[in-house]
Amino acid sequence: MILIADSGASKSDWVLIDDTGEKKNFQMVGLNPYYIDAKEIVNILSKELIPFVDVKKVNQVIFYGAGCSSVFKSMTIEEALTKLCRNAEIIIESDMLGAARALFGEKEGIACILGTGSNSCYYDGEKIVENVTSLGYFFGDEGSGAHMGKNFLKDYLLGKLPEDIDAAFRKDYNYTRDNILDAIYNFPFPNRYLASFCKFYTDHLSNKYIFELVSNSFREFFINQIEHYKNYKKVPVSFTGSVAFYYEAVLRQIANEYEYKVDKILRTPINALAEYHKSK
């Protein structure tokens, strides 16, 4: 049996493929080695995965994860999985390679992730040949939920929101300045917190301020990420991630401004990855 995972900052999707090709899907919290250590990963998997999987029968684990482009950090994931899946070959890859394989298979294109965080790469149909440095939610992550949340909360705290949006946000969340700053500076996973307001934007997307908030975040992603690649107008650009999926109409509209050839937009790459590896 093969166990495949795709882990972002907020959640991880898993699929178990048995010897007959049947698939079984799971979902749990994100396992990013920049935020949690091997011991915590073992604890999470022991509670949320192991009860549903006979790990003795798993002969290969393929883990695509945020934070795993670093060889050093990927060892954290490998250490945890090795303790639980002792009979399996463990393969750790970046979530970016997972996205590229899911979106393009063996074809060329620019693959993008827009979820809690963001990233992109130029994929030649086999491997990543170019990748813009991902600076995380503090310095980058343009086009992501965290980036939108950072810009939105800044305007909220500075009293710059339109009156109707300010009133609606206070009604739904009733957060004080101290609540927000504590969540960002003192609590774990500030990126998840910043990205947690996407439902509010969806509910108010017809509002000019919210529409521009989302649109401008996508524009910054295109300028700082996509336009880095030489052939960005000649090859297809595809996306995966919840933000890309739920704001597909806005994303395609802004992409048209830049004359991009947008192809696929997937909510999650996990099922496409399952098909990719079943064909190997």
Backbone bond lengths (Angstrom), bond angles and torsions (degrees), N, CA, C in turn:
res aa  C-N    CA-C-N  psi(-1)  N-CA   C-N-CA  omega(-1)  CA-C   N-CA-C  phi
1 M - - - 1.462 - - 1.526 110.23 -
2 I 1.333 114.15 148.22 1.465 121.10 179.05 1.522 108.86 -115.17
3 L 1.319 116.09 133.05 1.455 122.59 177.02 1.527 108.09 -113.43
4 I 1.339 116.76 121.04 1.461 121.78 -177.90 1.523 108.96 -117.80
5 A 1.322 116.27 138.08 1.462 120.89 178.97 1.520 110.19 -130.09
6 D 1.316 115.04 144.93 1.466 121.90 169.59 1.516 106.62 -127.36
7 S 1.331 116.12 113.76 1.460 120.43 -174.38 1.517 111.39 -117.74
8 G 1.328 114.88 124.79 1.454 121.22 172.73 1.511 109.85 -102.41
9 A 1.325 116.17 -159.37 1.454 120.17 -177.90 1.525 112.40 -77.63
10 S 1.337 117.43 -32.50 1.464 120.41 -175.16 1.522 113.66 -102.49
11 K 1.322 117.20 -36.93 1.464 119.53 -177.69 1.517 110.85 -142.37
12 S 1.316 115.18 161.83 1.463 120.66 174.25 1.524 108.70 -128.61
13 D 1.328 115.95 137.36 1.465 122.67 177.02 1.514 108.53 -107.69
14 W 1.332 115.49 138.70 1.458 121.91 -177.35 1.516 109.96 -129.00
15 V 1.318 116.82 147.32 1.454 121.21 173.49 1.526 108.23 -138.97
16 L 1.311 115.34 132.63 1.462 122.55 176.43 1.516 108.03 -105.35
17 I 1.336 116.73 125.06 1.463 121.80 179.57 1.522 107.92 -112.16
18 D 1.342 116.08 117.58 1.466 118.48 -178.44 1.520 110.47 -85.55
19 D 1.326 116.46 -177.47 1.465 121.64 -173.91 1.533 113.10 -68.28
20 T 1.335 117.27 -15.92 1.464 120.29 177.97 1.529 111.77 -93.78
21 G 1.330 116.37 -4.59 1.453 120.49 -178.52 1.511 114.20 94.42
22 E 1.340 116.91 -1.32 1.463 120.61 178.60 1.523 110.06 -70.15
23 K 1.344 115.48 144.73 1.462 120.56 -176.73 1.530 111.12 -114.90
24 K 1.335 114.46 146.06 1.457 121.37 174.91 1.530 107.10 -133.79
25 N 1.334 117.03 125.54 1.462 121.28 -174.58 1.528 112.46 -103.72
26 F 1.332 115.12 147.07 1.460 123.16 176.97 1.526 108.31 -136.37
27 Q 1.318 115.52 159.60 1.461 119.96 173.21 1.520 109.50 -144.13
28 M 1.324 115.61 142.47 1.470 121.07 178.28 1.526 108.79 -152.72
29 V 1.314 116.87 -172.12 1.457 120.89 -179.04 1.525 110.53 -66.74
30 G 1.321 115.95 160.04 1.455 121.13 177.28 1.515 111.88 -69.02
31 L 1.334 115.99 145.68 1.468 121.86 -178.63 1.523 108.61 -119.57
32 N 1.308 115.65 82.27 1.464 121.29 -178.52 1.524 108.91 -101.28
33 P 1.341 117.79 117.68 1.468 120.75 -175.61 1.527 114.44 -65.12
34 Y 1.319 117.71 -9.91 1.460 120.20 174.95 1.527 111.84 -77.16
35 Y 1.352 115.88 -17.74 1.458 119.79 -175.46 1.527 113.80 -115.72
36 I 1.329 118.18 -24.45 1.465 120.54 179.90 1.522 110.07 -134.81
37 D 1.344 115.75 151.23 1.462 120.28 -177.26 1.530 110.72 -94.59
38 A 1.334 115.87 177.71 1.468 121.54 -175.69 1.523 111.76 -61.66
39 K 1.326 116.80 -37.81 1.465 120.28 -179.34 1.514 111.40 -62.64
40 E 1.330 116.79 -43.80 1.459 121.00 179.37 1.523 110.99 -67.29
41 I 1.334 116.93 -36.61 1.462 120.27 177.74 1.524 110.75 -63.70
42 V 1.327 116.44 -42.47 1.470 120.92 176.99 1.525 110.08 -60.32
43 N 1.318 117.17 -42.90 1.465 121.15 179.65 1.534 111.51 -61.78
44 I 1.323 115.93 -43.40 1.463 120.18 -179.19 1.529 110.73 -65.62
45 L 1.328 116.44 -47.86 1.468 120.37 -178.72 1.526 111.73 -65.62
46 S 1.309 116.97 -35.08 1.463 121.05 179.22 1.528 111.42 -62.30
47 K 1.331 115.88 -32.88 1.467 120.59 -178.36 1.525 112.65 -89.75
48 E 1.326 117.04 -36.50 1.461 120.08 -168.76 1.529 115.30 -106.53
49 L 1.339 117.03 -13.00 1.467 118.95 -177.95 1.529 112.45 -123.60
50 I 1.314 116.18 -50.77 1.465 121.03 -172.88 1.530 113.85 -56.04
51 P 1.346 119.78 -37.87 1.478 118.63 178.68 1.526 114.10 -60.96
52 F 1.326 117.25 -18.78 1.464 120.62 -175.73 1.530 113.89 -108.83
53 V 1.326 116.54 -3.07 1.461 120.65 -176.10 1.527 109.67 -130.47
54 D 1.327 116.48 131.46 1.467 120.71 173.78 1.532 107.54 -83.36
55 V 1.337 115.95 91.37 1.461 120.62 -172.09 1.525 112.80 -63.85
56 K 1.319 117.83 -20.76 1.464 120.34 178.90 1.527 111.77 -65.77
57 K 1.343 116.14 -24.22 1.459 120.76 -178.67 1.525 113.00 -94.33
58 V 1.330 116.91 -5.34 1.463 121.06 179.59 1.521 109.19 -81.94
59 N 1.339 116.78 119.78 1.465 118.95 -178.92 1.522 113.70 -103.40
60 Q 1.351 116.61 -8.64 1.467 119.50 176.95 1.533 109.76 -152.27
61 V 1.320 114.86 133.89 1.470 121.32 174.39 1.522 107.48 -120.50
62 I 1.332 115.97 124.29 1.466 121.37 177.67 1.528 107.45 -116.13
63 F 1.307 115.75 112.45 1.464 121.41 -174.73 1.524 110.09 -112.98
64 Y 1.334 116.43 116.07 1.459 122.43 174.05 1.530 107.26 -102.96
65 G 1.327 117.04 120.52 1.450 116.79 -173.99 1.510 116.45 -143.19
66 A 1.331 115.47 148.68 1.459 121.59 170.06 1.531 107.83 -62.36
67 G 1.321 116.16 136.73 1.456 120.20 -178.80 1.516 114.01 87.58
68 C 1.335 117.16 -4.69 1.462 120.69 -175.03 1.527 113.80 -95.23
69 S 1.321 117.53 4.71 1.463 118.91 173.20 1.528 109.99 -72.88
70 S 1.330 116.30 -20.64 1.463 122.15 173.81 1.528 108.70 -82.22
71 V 1.318 116.67 121.26 1.466 120.80 179.80 1.524 110.56 -58.99
72 F 1.315 115.79 -41.15 1.464 120.53 -179.17 1.528 110.91 -63.00
73 K 1.322 117.11 -46.07 1.460 120.61 -178.33 1.531 111.47 -71.10
74 S 1.330 117.11 -33.05 1.463 119.61 179.59 1.525 111.43 -64.64
75 M 1.326 116.47 -24.63 1.467 120.36 177.62 1.526 111.41 -64.70
76 T 1.327 117.46 -27.17 1.465 121.39 176.82 1.527 110.08 -63.77
77 I 1.324 116.50 -44.76 1.461 121.29 178.23 1.528 110.05 -66.88
78 E 1.320 116.05 -43.67 1.465 120.35 -179.65 1.527 111.44 -60.64
79 E 1.326 116.32 -42.38 1.474 120.84 179.14 1.521 111.00 -59.73
80 A 1.328 116.84 -44.86 1.463 121.13 -178.55 1.525 111.46 -66.35
81 L 1.332 117.39 -46.02 1.461 120.92 -178.09 1.522 112.11 -67.71
82 T 1.327 116.43 -34.62 1.464 120.40 179.02 1.524 111.09 -63.93
83 K 1.323 117.07 -35.64 1.468 121.19 179.37 1.520 111.83 -67.48
84 L 1.329 116.45 -30.08 1.460 120.38 -175.75 1.523 113.20 -96.72
85 C 1.318 117.11 -34.81 1.466 121.83 -177.41 1.528 108.47 -114.88
86 R 1.288 115.82 74.03 1.476 121.74 -170.22 1.521 113.38 -68.85
87 N 1.321 117.49 -23.55 1.468 120.14 -177.29 1.527 113.03 -96.61
88 A 1.328 115.86 1.67 1.457 119.20 -171.66 1.522 113.27 -104.37
89 E 1.333 114.59 149.98 1.459 120.85 168.36 1.527 107.03 -76.80
90 I 1.316 117.12 129.68 1.467 121.88 -177.75 1.529 109.46 -106.15
91 I 1.322 115.91 123.27 1.468 121.60 178.43 1.528 108.17 -121.38
92 I 1.318 116.67 122.93 1.462 121.67 -179.58 1.526 109.20 -112.77
93 E 1.317 116.50 125.77 1.465 122.27 177.84 1.526 109.30 -132.13
94 S 1.314 116.60 164.67 1.458 120.37 178.34 1.525 110.69 -73.82
95 D 1.340 116.31 153.54 1.463 119.80 175.17 1.524 111.36 -63.46
96 M 1.348 115.31 -24.43 1.456 119.45 179.64 1.526 111.12 -67.69
97 L 1.330 117.20 -42.07 1.461 120.30 176.85 1.525 109.85 -65.55
98 G 1.325 116.99 -38.76 1.461 120.46 176.66 1.514 111.80 -60.20
99 A 1.321 116.14 -43.52 1.465 120.28 178.51 1.522 110.80 -62.97
100 A 1.325 117.18 -43.89 1.461 121.65 -178.60 1.532 111.15 -63.16
101 R 1.323 117.04 -44.29 1.463 120.23 179.35 1.526 111.27 -65.30
102 A 1.343 116.01 -39.49 1.461 119.81 179.93 1.521 111.64 -67.87
103 L 1.312 117.13 -38.48 1.460 121.53 -175.44 1.524 113.72 -81.74
104 F 1.340 116.58 -34.58 1.462 119.71 -172.21 1.525 115.07 -121.43
105 G 1.323 118.10 -14.04 1.463 118.81 -178.01 1.512 110.93 61.65
106 E 1.323 116.23 -111.14 1.461 121.35 179.55 1.538 111.74 -111.78
107 K 1.332 116.18 22.16 1.461 121.02 178.92 1.528 110.83 -107.42
108 E 1.310 116.22 163.88 1.461 123.28 -177.69 1.531 110.86 -86.97
109 G 1.329 116.40 145.99 1.457 119.40 175.13 1.515 112.01 172.70
110 I 1.327 115.10 176.28 1.464 122.02 175.74 1.520 107.84 -101.89
111 A 1.324 116.01 117.33 1.459 122.23 -178.67 1.525 109.60 -100.54
112 C 1.327 115.90 138.03 1.461 120.97 -177.11 1.525 110.52 -131.86
113 I 1.320 115.63 145.82 1.463 122.93 173.01 1.519 108.02 -116.34
114 L 1.316 116.51 124.71 1.464 121.97 174.20 1.522 107.92 -129.58
115 G 1.319 115.94 97.27 1.456 121.73 178.48 1.515 108.85 -137.49
116 T 1.327 116.56 -128.95 1.462 120.12 172.85 1.525 108.98 -59.12
117 G 1.336 115.93 -42.88 1.464 122.75 174.33 1.511 109.42 -117.62
118 S 1.328 117.11 -170.84 1.468 120.01 179.10 1.524 110.55 -143.87
119 N 1.321 114.17 158.39 1.462 120.65 179.45 1.522 107.99 -167.18
120 S 1.326 116.72 167.98 1.467 120.46 177.78 1.524 108.87 -156.41
121 C 1.327 115.38 164.93 1.463 119.95 174.99 1.516 109.96 -159.77
122 Y 1.331 114.92 160.99 1.472 121.69 170.89 1.523 106.13 -101.34
123 Y 1.324 116.36 122.10 1.461 123.89 -173.61 1.517 108.93 -115.76
124 D 1.338 116.69 130.21 1.470 119.91 -175.66 1.528 113.46 -95.16
125 G 1.327 117.08 10.27 1.453 121.04 -178.47 1.514 112.63 99.59
126 E 1.317 115.97 -6.77 1.460 121.29 179.19 1.526 111.50 -136.85
127 K 1.319 115.23 -42.24 1.472 119.40 -175.90 1.535 109.95 -147.65
128 I 1.321 114.54 165.79 1.459 120.95 174.76 1.528 107.86 -78.51
129 V 1.323 116.59 122.94 1.462 120.15 -178.62 1.527 111.98 -104.47
130 E 1.338 115.99 -17.13 1.470 119.53 177.88 1.523 108.67 -155.06
131 N 1.318 115.57 141.44 1.457 120.87 -176.82 1.526 109.30 -148.34
132 V 1.334 116.34 126.45 1.459 120.40 175.16 1.523 108.16 -74.38
133 T 1.302 117.15 134.80 1.462 121.25 -178.85 1.522 110.87 -58.10
134 S 1.332 115.84 126.83 1.459 120.87 177.08 1.526 108.67 -88.39
135 L 1.332 116.53 122.25 1.466 121.17 -174.27 1.522 113.52 -99.64
136 G 1.338 117.53 4.39 1.449 120.03 177.55 1.517 113.33 75.37
137 Y 1.339 115.22 179.88 1.466 119.79 -171.64 1.524 113.50 -67.47
138 F 1.328 117.29 -23.74 1.466 119.64 -175.49 1.527 111.52 -74.74
139 F 1.346 116.56 -44.39 1.464 120.93 -176.36 1.529 114.04 -108.75
140 G 1.325 117.35 -16.25 1.461 119.17 -173.43 1.511 112.83 -144.22
141 D 1.341 116.03 -125.58 1.468 123.45 -178.14 1.524 113.35 59.37
142 E 1.334 116.16 31.58 1.462 119.69 177.52 1.533 110.09 -55.24
143 G 1.336 115.79 143.37 1.459 120.64 179.40 1.508 114.89 82.76
144 S 1.316 117.34 -1.96 1.465 121.43 -176.24 1.526 111.65 -98.96
145 G 1.326 115.29 170.06 1.453 120.43 175.28 1.510 112.01 -62.89
146 A 1.331 116.62 -37.73 1.466 120.40 179.60 1.527 111.06 -66.00
147 H 1.322 116.99 -40.03 1.461 121.45 179.63 1.529 110.91 -65.27
148 M 1.317 116.33 -44.47 1.464 119.83 177.61 1.526 110.39 -63.42
149 G 1.332 116.42 -41.75 1.455 120.59 -179.67 1.515 112.61 -63.37
150 K 1.329 115.90 -40.16 1.471 119.88 179.06 1.524 110.72 -62.75
151 N 1.321 116.97 -44.90 1.464 120.64 -179.85 1.531 111.78 -67.67
152 F 1.335 115.43 -40.02 1.468 120.08 -179.28 1.528 111.22 -65.91
153 L 1.334 117.00 -48.45 1.464 120.38 -177.20 1.527 111.42 -66.70
154 K 1.309 116.88 -32.52 1.466 119.70 176.39 1.526 110.00 -61.57
155 D 1.331 116.73 -46.68 1.459 120.41 178.34 1.530 111.14 -64.41
156 Y 1.329 115.86 -37.91 1.473 120.08 178.69 1.521 111.10 -62.64
157 L 1.323 116.39 -47.36 1.466 120.79 -177.84 1.526 112.20 -68.88
158 L 1.327 116.62 -28.40 1.465 120.42 179.86 1.533 112.67 -90.81
159 G 1.336 116.01 2.07 1.460 119.59 178.86 1.507 113.98 71.53
160 K 1.334 117.38 28.74 1.461 121.48 -176.51 1.527 113.84 -100.72
161 L 1.326 117.78 -0.44 1.462 118.85 179.37 1.522 110.48 -73.14
162 P 1.332 117.49 148.16 1.464 119.67 171.30 1.535 109.37 -57.90
163 E 1.305 117.05 150.02 1.463 121.03 -173.73 1.526 112.87 -57.19
164 D 1.331 117.21 -41.60 1.468 119.56 -177.33 1.525 111.74 -67.63
165 I 1.348 117.04 -38.70 1.461 120.67 179.33 1.531 110.20 -71.68
166 D 1.313 116.84 -39.72 1.467 120.98 177.01 1.523 110.76 -59.64
167 A 1.319 116.72 -46.03 1.467 121.11 -179.57 1.527 111.29 -64.91
168 A 1.339 116.58 -41.33 1.468 120.75 -179.86 1.525 110.79 -65.75
169 F 1.342 116.35 -40.54 1.464 119.93 -179.54 1.532 110.85 -66.99
170 R 1.320 116.42 -42.45 1.469 120.14 178.60 1.528 111.13 -63.39
171 K 1.315 116.76 -36.20 1.463 120.56 178.65 1.525 111.44 -66.84
172 D 1.354 116.07 -41.43 1.467 120.23 -176.86 1.523 112.92 -78.08
173 Y 1.338 118.04 -33.95 1.464 120.44 -171.02 1.537 113.97 -121.28
174 N 1.310 117.83 -35.01 1.463 121.47 178.51 1.528 112.48 52.68
175 Y 1.338 117.06 42.08 1.459 121.60 179.57 1.524 110.94 -87.02
176 T 1.319 115.69 138.38 1.461 120.77 173.86 1.520 109.10 -92.87
177 R 1.313 115.43 170.34 1.464 121.05 176.48 1.526 110.19 -56.86
178 D 1.332 116.86 -44.17 1.464 120.57 -178.80 1.521 111.76 -64.83
179 N 1.353 117.33 -39.44 1.470 120.46 177.04 1.517 111.37 -56.81
180 I 1.314 114.86 -46.73 1.465 120.91 -175.63 1.528 111.35 -68.58
181 L 1.320 117.35 -47.29 1.461 120.27 -178.14 1.522 111.51 -66.89
182 D 1.329 117.24 -35.22 1.471 120.06 175.63 1.527 110.57 -62.19
183 A 1.333 116.33 -45.12 1.466 120.75 -178.47 1.519 111.66 -62.61
184 I 1.327 116.19 -35.05 1.462 120.02 -176.82 1.529 112.46 -82.72
185 Y 1.318 117.31 -40.03 1.463 120.05 -172.18 1.533 114.96 -102.97
186 N 1.329 117.53 -21.15 1.463 118.94 -173.17 1.525 115.15 -117.35
187 F 1.317 117.97 -18.14 1.456 120.96 -177.06 1.533 110.28 -103.81
188 P 1.335 117.25 157.09 1.478 119.42 177.98 1.521 111.71 -69.42
189 F 1.324 116.00 157.97 1.463 125.07 175.44 1.529 113.78 56.87
190 P 1.323 117.81 54.38 1.480 119.52 176.97 1.523 112.91 -60.92
191 N 1.337 116.84 -28.09 1.470 119.54 178.39 1.534 111.18 -64.00
192 R 1.330 116.51 -39.94 1.461 119.86 177.79 1.526 110.48 -65.31
193 Y 1.317 115.98 -39.83 1.464 120.41 178.76 1.531 110.45 -61.62
194 L 1.320 116.08 -47.55 1.468 120.20 -179.23 1.528 111.47 -60.96
195 A 1.343 115.79 -33.59 1.467 119.93 -177.84 1.530 113.16 -85.04
196 S 1.316 117.00 -4.04 1.466 120.46 -171.59 1.529 114.02 -77.92
197 F 1.340 117.18 -4.39 1.463 119.85 -176.37 1.526 113.22 -97.94
198 C 1.329 117.11 9.75 1.471 119.94 -176.65 1.524 112.80 -61.46
199 K 1.327 117.62 -32.84 1.464 119.51 178.27 1.532 110.53 -62.43
200 F 1.332 115.93 -36.97 1.468 119.73 178.34 1.526 110.33 -62.28
201 Y 1.337 116.97 -41.85 1.467 119.88 178.96 1.531 110.49 -64.87
202 T 1.329 115.66 -39.41 1.465 119.64 179.17 1.525 110.58 -61.84
203 D 1.318 116.40 -43.20 1.469 121.16 -179.04 1.526 112.34 -65.81
204 H 1.340 116.46 -23.84 1.470 120.03 -175.48 1.530 112.05 -121.90
205 L 1.339 116.24 27.00 1.461 119.84 -173.72 1.536 112.41 -65.36
206 S 1.317 117.27 -22.89 1.470 119.96 178.87 1.529 112.04 -74.59
207 N 1.334 116.08 -13.46 1.464 120.21 176.81 1.525 109.72 -74.02
208 K 1.335 116.64 135.15 1.463 120.97 -175.45 1.517 112.40 -57.64
209 Y 1.337 117.76 -42.42 1.464 120.66 -178.34 1.534 110.69 -62.70
210 I 1.338 116.76 -47.37 1.466 120.53 -178.06 1.523 110.68 -66.00
211 F 1.319 116.69 -41.93 1.463 119.78 178.77 1.527 110.73 -59.63
212 E 1.319 117.18 -41.86 1.465 120.80 179.17 1.525 111.61 -71.16
213 L 1.317 117.11 -33.85 1.466 120.85 175.86 1.524 109.92 -58.02
214 V 1.325 116.61 -50.01 1.469 122.07 179.99 1.527 110.30 -67.15
215 S 1.328 116.71 -47.28 1.463 121.38 -177.23 1.527 111.85 -61.07
216 N 1.328 116.69 -45.64 1.468 120.31 -178.40 1.522 112.41 -67.33
217 S 1.325 116.48 -31.67 1.463 119.24 176.20 1.525 110.15 -65.73
218 F 1.342 116.70 -40.99 1.465 120.68 176.07 1.528 110.65 -65.18
219 R 1.325 117.00 -40.73 1.470 119.64 178.69 1.528 110.70 -59.87
220 E 1.317 117.30 -42.54 1.467 120.49 179.00 1.523 110.97 -63.84
221 F 1.329 116.49 -36.40 1.472 119.95 176.92 1.522 110.01 -63.99
222 F 1.310 117.44 -46.42 1.462 120.67 -179.54 1.526 111.60 -61.41
223 I 1.316 116.72 -43.77 1.466 120.87 -177.70 1.528 111.30 -68.74
224 N 1.327 116.99 -45.80 1.467 120.66 -174.52 1.523 114.38 -84.93
225 Q 1.326 116.81 -19.26 1.460 120.21 -178.47 1.535 111.97 -113.71
226 I 1.322 116.87 -67.17 1.462 120.55 -170.31 1.528 112.48 -61.69
227 E 1.319 117.07 -43.43 1.466 119.52 -175.61 1.525 112.93 -71.86
228 H 1.315 116.52 -2.13 1.466 120.62 174.06 1.531 110.89 -71.99
229 Y 1.348 117.00 -27.60 1.459 121.03 -175.53 1.538 110.59 -87.62
230 K 1.317 115.75 134.80 1.462 121.12 -172.60 1.524 113.21 -60.98
231 N 1.315 117.98 -40.65 1.462 121.05 -174.38 1.520 113.06 -100.09
232 Y 1.320 117.51 29.66 1.465 119.51 -169.81 1.535 114.05 -63.66
233 K 1.325 118.88 -20.87 1.461 120.35 177.48 1.521 112.94 -96.09
234 K 1.335 116.61 -3.71 1.457 120.74 -175.88 1.526 113.43 -105.85
235 V 1.326 117.47 -18.31 1.461 120.92 -178.55 1.528 109.45 -117.01
236 P 1.338 117.17 156.79 1.471 119.05 178.63 1.526 112.05 -66.88
237 V 1.317 114.93 147.36 1.466 122.68 175.54 1.520 106.96 -116.24
238 S 1.321 117.11 124.72 1.462 120.97 -178.98 1.522 110.22 -126.45
239 F 1.338 115.11 158.12 1.458 120.82 -172.62 1.519 111.61 -132.28
240 T 1.325 114.67 150.39 1.449 121.44 167.96 1.520 107.95 -137.61
241 G 1.325 115.81 157.00 1.459 120.57 -179.17 1.521 111.53 121.63
242 S 1.322 115.77 152.90 1.464 120.85 -174.14 1.519 113.05 -64.37
243 V 1.336 118.31 -36.85 1.467 120.31 -179.46 1.528 110.29 -67.10
244 A 1.328 117.02 -44.19 1.465 120.60 177.34 1.532 110.42 -61.10
245 F 1.317 116.36 -40.83 1.463 121.48 -176.37 1.527 112.04 -68.48
246 Y 1.326 117.19 -49.61 1.461 120.27 -174.84 1.525 113.52 -76.97
247 Y 1.328 116.82 -21.60 1.462 119.78 176.89 1.525 110.66 -112.27
248 E 1.335 115.65 33.91 1.469 120.56 -175.72 1.524 112.23 -56.37
249 A 1.316 117.74 -43.12 1.467 120.38 -176.99 1.528 110.93 -62.68
250 V 1.341 116.36 -43.24 1.464 120.25 178.78 1.524 110.06 -67.26
251 L 1.327 116.31 -42.73 1.460 121.79 -179.20 1.525 111.00 -59.50
252 R 1.322 116.67 -46.31 1.470 120.03 179.63 1.534 110.89 -66.56
253 Q 1.313 116.81 -36.00 1.460 119.92 179.36 1.528 111.12 -64.25
254 I 1.331 116.63 -45.22 1.466 119.99 179.72 1.525 110.50 -70.30
255 A 1.331 117.58 -35.08 1.469 120.95 177.34 1.522 110.76 -61.78
256 N 1.328 116.21 -36.04 1.472 119.90 178.31 1.524 111.68 -63.48
257 E 1.329 116.75 -31.92 1.466 120.46 177.08 1.531 110.77 -60.02
258 Y 1.334 115.35 -33.25 1.461 121.20 -176.30 1.531 112.00 -98.79
259 E 1.331 116.53 3.30 1.467 123.20 177.91 1.527 112.14 61.28
260 Y 1.336 116.12 39.06 1.458 120.97 175.67 1.524 109.79 -84.72
261 K 1.326 115.71 149.21 1.458 121.71 175.58 1.532 108.26 -96.06
262 V 1.335 116.28 84.78 1.456 120.55 -178.61 1.523 109.64 -77.12
263 D 1.323 115.70 128.13 1.465 121.60 -179.25 1.533 108.84 -105.66
264 K 1.301 118.57 -106.33 1.466 122.48 -175.25 1.532 112.30 -79.73
265 I 1.328 114.36 149.54 1.461 121.75 167.98 1.525 106.79 -135.01
266 L 1.323 116.24 111.92 1.459 122.60 -177.74 1.522 110.17 -110.25
267 R 1.312 116.18 140.95 1.472 119.82 176.51 1.523 110.35 -67.69
268 T 1.328 116.05 -42.96 1.459 121.99 178.49 1.523 108.83 -144.38
269 P 1.316 118.85 146.52 1.466 120.61 -178.34 1.524 114.52 -87.02
270 I 1.332 118.69 -2.26 1.462 120.29 -165.43 1.529 113.38 -61.87
271 N 1.327 118.88 -43.58 1.468 119.67 -178.38 1.526 111.89 -70.70
272 A 1.322 116.58 -35.37 1.468 119.76 175.79 1.524 110.35 -67.19
273 L 1.330 117.09 -35.47 1.465 120.71 176.33 1.531 110.88 -66.33
274 A 1.316 116.34 -37.31 1.464 119.91 177.43 1.525 110.04 -60.96
275 E 1.324 117.07 -44.21 1.463 120.80 178.82 1.524 110.99 -66.45
276 Y 1.327 116.34 -38.52 1.471 120.84 178.79 1.527 110.44 -59.09
277 H 1.319 117.02 -46.58 1.466 119.78 -176.28 1.525 112.52 -79.09
278 K 1.323 117.81 -26.29 1.462 120.01 175.58 1.525 110.72 -66.18
279 S 1.333 116.31 -28.62 1.465 120.50 -178.21 1.522 112.72 -82.21
280 K 1.327 117.52 -9.11 1.459 121.06 -177.53 1.523 111.34 -85.63
